[in-house]
Amino acid sequence: MEARLLSWFSFCVAVDLSTYAASFVFGNTVKNVTLFDSVRISGVPLQNSSRPLEVVGGGTVIVGQDQDEQLGGTDKDQSFNGFIVDMLLTQSLLTVRDMTDYVSCNMDRLRTFTYILDFKNITEDFILGAETVVAEVGDVCRPGRDKRLSVFPEARTNAEANHFCSTLNGYIVTPLSDEENMSLFNEGSQFRDKCTEFDKKNAMWVGVFWDPSARLWKNQITSEEAKFKNFEVEIMPSSNERLCVSAATVSESASTTLQGVWDIESCQREVCTACQFERSLPLKIRGLCAESHFDRSYYIYGTLSFRPVFNGARLSRIEWRDNSTWVLYQMDNPFIRAHMLDSTDTGYPVGVHDYEVIGDKCPGKVQRLKLTSCRGNTFTCGDGECIDISRRCNLELDCDDHSDELNCDTLIIQPGYEKRLPPPKIDSNTPAGVAIDCDILLIRKLDLLSAQLILDVAIKRTWYDSRIHFKNLHSDHNLNQISDPMEIVWYPDLTVVGSDNSHVMSTFYVTKAWGTALLQASPGRRHSHR
């Protein structure tokens, strides 16, 4: 069974010991299996035993911990870490249709069955483990049940909030129902002491805006008309400017219908931010060595010290500690940790930051790590913003922090490179080849009496040097130029003589033709020089 992290899923298993069969239903998949020697009576496989089949009561059902043997111990690598909102153990065998109804949230007919165990009575019928917490989760069968939101209690304009949420693989919370709006209200009300410092209503941005040209309230994500609106009194503004919307999470009214009421705001106003995450795509941490203990994937959920927690896929976490610094650490060994050196009261670990690392296997006490939501053919700006890789080193400032135009050197010179030495031989006897192309551009003078010929000639030299490599290359060759290449790498010298070794006066000018063949994929690169 393949399950996605931070996504609700349901499954059912029906075991029929009389026919040595089991059915498994998960999503749209139904799998039927035959039980062979996995069920035994007194060490004899069930189907080979002459004893009648009897199911004896009085056993123990352990939920959330793999048990490889009876009364086995616990193992953190085989334990369940998550939320369980329902578990039913029926007295009668369920059909495939019954189980399909359950996993598709069509459970009305199932409620007519008699249950041996039911999570509705969890505190009475179950013995809870030390790490088990009983809390209200909500209806996991509702539409959009996999949405998550996190509150960031710092003052941001609407544009800044949009930008910030995008760096985290999310967007400004856009409630689509009363239930989702109340979730925002309930989550935001926990931060009233922080957010009311700069906004008395503890308001948070909502992903809805006024489009003056269309004269409609629109969804910021889809740019279509907003279907759900929670204004106390909806009005059509007369303003010709774009207006934004906030939701109050402090209310003096006891009526739930007046909680989380929306208000019209200037988009330049600074209020708190709530980011919404629909897909369980993780943030990735880059820059760790292969031997590092730290997780590479992180998800945002939970709160500590009024800051969201970045949870690793297995055993790492990034937390805001002591109101002073972000700490990356191993939960099973807190002595393996890293402190973000440029932590600020309003900053977050997303983007590029330096960390002081303690106890990990990667060399170096200070390491530069990148926590990024960027995927595929994209570049991560210093603040975590994602831009298309083609906009990297294109002589335009595309990142807000201008980091896309930093470290744009094209040529990579390996340690030990010696420009006096020619490229390595192709084999033991064949030196590196140099191809020469000569184009006569202009005949300036032809004097037969004095045997004088003056020409403008373009001479192109092409060779292969496996010792050097390139980065930040573009399909536009004009962006691949190298400053003073002859001062950096070996290049073939050229002497021009007459047909009878007569003297030739020549003046060479370097053109910008470097880079015309730099996009060939090979361990080294072929170079052109005029």
C-alpha positions in Angstrom: 0.0 0.0 0.0 1.4 3.4 -1.0 0.3 6.2 1.2 1.2 9.9 0.8 2.4 11.8 3.9 0.0 14.3 5.3 -2.9 13.0 3.4 -5.9 11.2 4.8 -6.5 7.7 3.5 -8.8 4.8 4.4 -8.4 1.1 3.9 -10.3 -2.1 4.8 -9.2 -5.7 5.3 -11.5 -8.7 5.4 -10.0 -12.0 6.6 -12.0 -15.2 6.0 -10.1 -18.0 7.8 -12.6 -20.7 6.7 -11.5 -20.2 3.0 -7.9 -19.1 3.8 -8.6 -15.8 1.9 -8.3 -12.1 2.5 -9.5 -9.0 0.7 -7.8 -5.7 0.8 -9.4 -2.4 -0.3 -7.5 0.9 -0.6 -8.7 3.8 -2.7 -9.8 2.3 -6.1 -7.8 -0.8 -5.6 -9.2 -4.2 -4.5 -6.7 -7.0 -3.9 -7.6 -10.6 -3.1 -4.9 -12.9 -1.6 -4.8 -16.5 -0.4 -3.4 -17.2 3.0 -0.9 -20.0 2.9 1.1 -21.0 5.9 0.7 -17.6 7.7 -2.1 -19.0 9.9 -1.1 -22.0 12.0 -2.6 -24.2 14.7 0.0 -25.7 17.0 2.6 -25.0 14.4 0.7 -26.8 11.6 -0.6 -24.7 8.6 -4.3 -24.1 9.0 -5.3 -25.9 5.7 -3.3 -29.0 6.8 -4.8 -29.2 10.3 -7.6 -31.7 11.1 -8.7 -29.6 14.1 -11.8 -27.4 13.7 -11.4 -23.7 13.2 -11.9 -21.8 16.4 -11.3 -18.1 17.2 -10.6 -17.7 20.9 -11.4 -14.3 22.5 -9.4 -12.5 25.1 -6.5 -11.4 22.9 -5.0 -8.0 22.5 -5.3 -5.7 19.5 -2.3 -3.4 19.2 -2.8 -0.4 16.9 0.1 1.7 15.5 3.0 -0.7 16.2 4.1 -3.6 14.1 4.2 -6.8 16.1 6.5 -9.4 14.6 5.9 -11.8 17.5 3.4 -12.2 20.3 3.8 -9.7 23.1 6.7 -8.2 21.2 8.2 -4.9 22.1 8.0 -1.5 20.4 10.3 -0.2 17.7 10.3 3.4 16.6 11.1 2.4 13.0 8.0 0.2 12.9 5.6 2.5 14.7 2.8 4.7 13.2 3.2 8.4 13.5 0.0 10.3 12.5 -3.7 10.6 13.2 -6.3 7.9 13.4 -9.9 9.1 13.3 -11.8 5.9 13.0 -11.3 2.1 13.4 -14.0 -0.5 13.2 -13.7 -4.2 14.0 -16.9 -6.0 12.9 -18.4 -9.2 14.1 -19.4 -10.3 10.6 -17.3 -10.5 7.4 -17.5 -7.4 5.2 -18.0 -7.7 1.5 -15.9 -5.9 -1.1 -18.8 -3.5 -1.6 -19.0 -2.8 2.1 -15.3 -2.0 2.3 -15.5 0.1 -0.9 -18.3 2.1 0.7 -16.2 2.7 3.8 -13.0 3.9 2.0 -15.1 6.2 -0.2 -16.8 7.7 2.9 -20.2 6.2 2.1 -20.6 4.7 5.6 -24.3 5.0 6.3 -25.0 1.4 5.5 -22.0 0.3 7.5 -23.3 1.8 10.7 -25.9 -1.0 10.8 -23.2 -3.5 11.6 -22.3 -4.7 15.1 -18.8 -3.7 16.1 -16.4 -5.4 18.5 -14.2 -2.2 18.6 -15.2 1.3 17.6 -13.0 4.4 18.0 -16.1 6.4 19.2 -15.4 4.8 22.6 -11.6 5.2 22.4 -11.1 6.4 26.0 -13.3 3.6 27.5 -12.4 0.7 25.2 -8.7 1.3 24.5 -5.5 1.6 26.6 -3.6 4.6 25.2 0.1 4.6 24.8 2.4 7.3 26.3 2.6 9.1 23.0 -1.1 9.0 22.2 -3.1 12.3 22.3 -6.9 12.4 21.9 -7.9 15.5 20.1 -10.7 16.8 17.8 -9.6 16.4 14.2 -12.8 17.1 12.3 -14.6 15.4 9.4 -11.9 13.8 7.3 -14.6 12.9 4.6 -15.2 16.6 3.8 -14.1 18.0 0.5 -10.6 19.5 0.7 -9.8 17.4 3.7 -6.1 17.3 2.9 -5.7 21.1 3.2 -3.5 22.3 5.9 -2.8 25.8 7.1 -0.1 27.5 9.2 -0.1 30.9 10.7 3.0 33.2 10.4 2.5 36.0 13.0 4.5 38.7 11.3 3.3 41.9 9.6 3.3 41.6 5.8 1.6 43.4 3.0 -0.7 41.3 0.7 2.0 41.1 -1.9 4.7 40.1 0.7 2.3 37.5 2.1 1.7 36.0 -1.4 5.4 35.9 -2.1 6.2 34.3 1.3 3.5 31.6 1.0 4.8 30.7 -2.5 8.3 30.0 -1.2 6.7 27.4 1.1 4.8 25.5 -1.6 1.5 27.2 -0.5 -0.6 30.3 -1.0 -2.7 32.7 1.1 -5.6 30.9 2.8 -8.7 31.1 0.6 -11.7 29.6 2.5 -14.2 28.0 0.2 -16.9 27.2 2.9 -18.0 28.2 6.4 -16.1 25.3 7.8 -12.8 26.3 6.2 -13.4 29.9 7.3 -14.0 28.8 10.9 -10.7 26.7 10.7 -8.9 29.9 9.8 -10.6 31.7 12.7 -9.8 29.0 15.2 -6.2 28.7 14.1 -5.6 32.5 14.0 -7.2 33.1 17.4 -4.3 31.2 19.0 -2.0 34.0 17.8 -4.0 37.0 19.0 -1.2 38.1 21.4 1.2 38.3 18.5 -0.9 39.7 15.7 -2.8 42.3 17.7 0.5 44.1 18.3 0.0 45.7 14.8 -3.6 44.9 14.1 -6.3 45.1 16.8 -8.6 42.7 15.0 -5.8 40.1 14.7 -6.7 40.1 11.0 -5.1 37.7 8.5 -5.0 38.0 4.7 -7.6 36.0 2.7 -6.9 35.0 -0.9 -9.7 37.2 -2.4 -9.3 40.5 -4.1 -11.4 43.2 -5.8 -10.8 43.4 -9.6 -11.9 46.9 -10.5 -11.9 46.2 -14.3 -14.2 43.3 -14.0 -16.0 44.7 -10.9 -15.9 41.3 -9.2 -14.4 39.7 -6.1 -12.0 37.2 -7.4 -10.0 34.2 -6.1 -6.3 35.0 -6.0 -5.4 31.5 -7.1 -7.8 30.9 -10.0 -8.4 34.6 -10.9 -12.1 33.5 -11.2 -15.0 35.0 -9.3 -15.0 34.1 -5.7 -17.8 31.7 -4.9 -17.6 31.9 -1.2 -17.5 35.3 0.6 -17.9 36.0 4.3 -18.5 39.8 4.4 -20.9 40.9 7.1 -22.3 43.2 4.4 -21.1 42.6 0.9 -20.5 45.8 -1.1 -19.3 46.6 -4.6 -16.4 49.1 -4.0 -16.4 52.2 -6.2 -12.6 52.3 -6.1 -10.7 51.9 -9.4 -7.8 50.3 -7.4 -7.3 46.7 -6.5 -8.4 46.0 -3.0 -7.6 43.1 -0.7 -9.5 41.1 2.0 -8.7 40.2 5.5 -10.5 37.9 8.0 -10.7 38.9 11.7 -9.8 36.2 14.2 -10.8 38.3 17.2 -14.5 38.7 17.8 -16.6 40.2 20.6 -19.7 38.4 19.4 -20.6 35.0 20.8 -22.4 34.2 17.5 -20.4 31.9 15.3 -22.0 33.5 12.3 -20.1 36.7 13.1 -16.8 35.1 13.7 -14.1 35.3 11.0 -15.9 38.1 9.3 -14.1 39.5 6.2 -13.2 43.1 5.8 -12.0 45.2 2.8 -8.4 46.4 3.2 -5.8 48.3 1.3 -3.3 45.8 -0.1 -0.5 47.8 1.4 -1.7 47.3 4.9 0.4 44.9 7.1 -1.3 42.1 8.9 -0.6 38.4 9.8 -0.3 35.7 7.2 -1.9 32.3 7.0 -0.5 30.0 4.3 -2.5 27.1 3.0 -1.0 23.8 1.6 -3.2 21.6 -0.5 -0.6 19.1 -1.8 1.8 17.1 0.4 4.8 18.3 -1.5 7.8 18.6 0.9 10.4 21.3 1.1 13.8 19.9 0.2 17.1 20.6 2.0 20.1 20.9 -0.2 23.8 21.1 0.7 24.1 18.1 3.0 26.7 15.5 2.3 25.6 11.9 1.5 26.5 10.7 5.0 24.4 13.3 6.9 22.0 12.1 9.6 19.4 14.8 8.7 16.3 14.2 6.7 16.2 15.7 3.2 12.4 16.3 3.1 10.3 18.6 5.4 6.6 19.3 5.9 5.1 22.3 7.7 2.6 21.4 10.5 2.3 22.0 14.2 3.3 25.1 16.2 6.0 25.8 18.8 6.7 29.2 20.3 4.2 30.8 18.0 6.2 29.5 14.9 5.3 26.6 12.6 7.4 23.5 12.9 9.3 22.0 9.9 9.0 18.2 10.3 11.3 15.9 8.6 10.0 12.8 6.7 11.6 10.6 9.4 13.5 11.8 12.4 14.6 15.4 11.9 12.8 18.7 12.8 13.5 22.4 12.4 12.1 24.4 15.4 12.2 28.0 16.6 14.0 27.8 20.0 14.3 30.3 22.9 12.8 33.0 20.7 16.2 33.5 19.2 17.2 30.9 16.6 16.1 28.1 14.3 17.5 24.7 15.2 17.7 21.6 13.0 18.0 18.5 15.1 17.6 14.7 15.2 14.6 13.7 17.4 16.3 10.4 18.4 19.6 12.1 19.1 19.3 15.8 20.0 23.1 16.1 20.2 23.1 16.0 16.4 21.9 19.5 15.6 22.6 22.6 13.6 21.9 26.3 14.5 20.9 28.8 11.8 23.5 31.6 12.2 21.4 34.4 10.6 18.2 33.8 12.5 16.0 36.9 13.1 12.7 37.5 14.9 10.8 37.6 11.6 12.9 35.3 9.5 12.4 31.6 8.5 14.7 28.8 7.5 13.4 28.7 3.9 16.0 29.8 1.3 19.8 29.8 1.7 21.3 30.1 5.2 24.5 29.3 7.1 24.3 26.7 9.9 26.7 25.8 12.7 26.5 22.0 12.6 27.3 19.9 15.7 27.6 16.1 15.7 26.7 15.4 12.1 29.0 13.4 9.7 29.4 16.2 7.1 32.8 17.9 7.2 33.0 21.6 8.3 31.6 23.3 11.3 29.6 25.9 9.2 27.6 24.7 6.3 25.5 26.6 3.8 22.2 24.8 3.4 19.2 25.6 1.2 15.6 24.7 2.2 13.6 25.0 -0.9 10.2 24.2 -2.4 11.5 24.6 -6.0 11.2 21.7 -8.4 12.4 20.7 -11.8 14.1 23.2 -14.0 14.0 26.0 -11.5 16.5 28.1 -9.4 16.1 28.9 -5.7 16.6 32.6 -4.8 18.3 33.4 -1.5 14.9 34.0 0.1 13.4 30.8 -1.2 11.6 32.2 -4.3 11.5 29.9 -7.3 12.3 31.2 -10.8 12.8 29.4 -14.1 16.4 28.3 -14.6 16.6 30.2 -17.9 16.3 33.4 -15.8 19.5 32.6 -13.9 22.5 34.7 -14.9 20.6 36.3 -17.8 21.8 39.9 -16.9 18.4 40.7 -15.4 17.4 40.9 -11.7 14.6 38.4 -11.4 15.0 37.5 -7.7 13.9 40.1 -5.1 17.3 39.6 -3.4 19.2 39.7 -6.7 20.8 36.3 -5.9 20.0 35.1 -9.5 22.9 37.2 -10.8 25.4 36.2 -8.2 28.2 33.6 -8.8 27.5 33.6 -12.5 31.0 32.5 -13.6 30.7 30.3 -16.6 34.0 28.5 -16.5 34.9 25.9 -13.8 38.7 25.4 -13.4 39.5 22.3 -11.4 42.3 22.5 -8.8 45.7 21.7 -10.3 44.9 23.0 -13.8 48.0 24.3 -15.6 47.3 26.6 -18.5 50.8 26.1 -19.9 50.1 22.5 -20.6 47.9 21.4 -23.6 44.8 19.2 -23.1 45.5 15.5 -22.4 46.1 13.3 -25.4 43.2 11.3 -26.7 45.4 8.2 -26.6 49.0 7.6 -25.9 50.1 8.7 -29.4 47.5 11.2 -30.6 47.7 14.8 -29.2 44.6 16.8 -28.7 43.2 18.0 -32.1 42.8 21.7 -33.0 40.5 22.5 -35.9 41.1 25.8 -37.7 38.6 27.5 -39.9 39.6 30.6 -41.9 37.2 33.0 -43.5 38.4 36.0 -45.7 36.1 38.9 -44.7 37.6 41.7 -46.7 40.5 42.3 -49.2 41.7 45.8 -48.3 44.7 46.0 -50.7 46.2 43.9 -53.6 49.5 45.3 -55.0 51.2 42.9 -57.4 54.2 45.2 -58.0 55.1 45.3 -54.4 53.8 41.8 -53.7 51.6 43.2 -50.9 48.2 41.8 -49.8 46.2 43.2 -47.0 43.3 41.1 -45.7 40.8 40.9 -42.9 40.6 37.3 -41.9 38.4 35.5 -39.3 40.3 32.6 -37.9 38.4 30.2 -35.7 40.2 27.6 -33.5 38.2 24.8 -32.0 39.6 22.2 -29.5 38.5 19.8 -26.8 39.8 20.1 -23.2 38.5 17.5 -20.8 40.0 19.3 -17.8 37.5 22.2 -17.7 33.7 22.4 -17.4 31.0 25.0 -17.6 27.9 26.1 -15.7 25.1 28.6 -16.0 25.0 28.1 -19.8 22.3 29.5 -21.9 20.9 28.8 -25.4 21.7 32.4 -26.1 25.4 32.2 -26.8 25.9 35.9 -26.1 25.3 35.1 -22.4 28.0 32.4 -22.3 31.0 34.8 -22.9 34.1 34.4 -20.7 36.1 37.4 -19.6 39.8 37.2 -20.7 39.7 33.5 -21.6 43.3 33.5 -22.8 44.4 34.5 -19.3 42.6 31.6 -17.7 42.9 28.5 -19.9 45.3 27.0 -22.4 44.6 28.0 -26.0 46.4 27.1 -29.2 48.8 29.8 -30.4 48.8 30.7 -34.1 51.5 31.9 -36.4 50.8 33.2 -39.9 53.5 32.8 -42.6 53.6 33.2 -46.3 53.7 30.3 -48.7 57.5 30.4 -48.9 57.9 31.2 -45.2 58.0 34.9 -46.0 57.3 37.4 -43.3 53.7 38.2 -42.5 52.7 41.2 -40.4 49.6 40.3 -38.4 47.5 41.9 -35.7 45.0 39.7 -33.8 41.8 40.9 -32.2 39.7 38.7 -29.9 36.1 38.6 -30.8 33.1 37.5 -28.7 32.8 34.2 -30.5 33.8 32.3 -27.4 30.9 30.1 -26.4 29.5 29.1 -29.8 30.0 25.4 -29.1 29.8 25.4 -25.3 26.5 23.6 -25.0 27.8 20.2 -26.2 27.2 17.7 -23.4 30.4 15.8 -22.6 32.8 15.2 -19.7 34.9 18.2 -21.0 33.8 20.8 -23.5 34.8 21.8 -27.0 35.9 25.4 -27.2 35.9 28.0 -30.0 38.0 31.0 -30.2 38.4 33.7 -32.8 
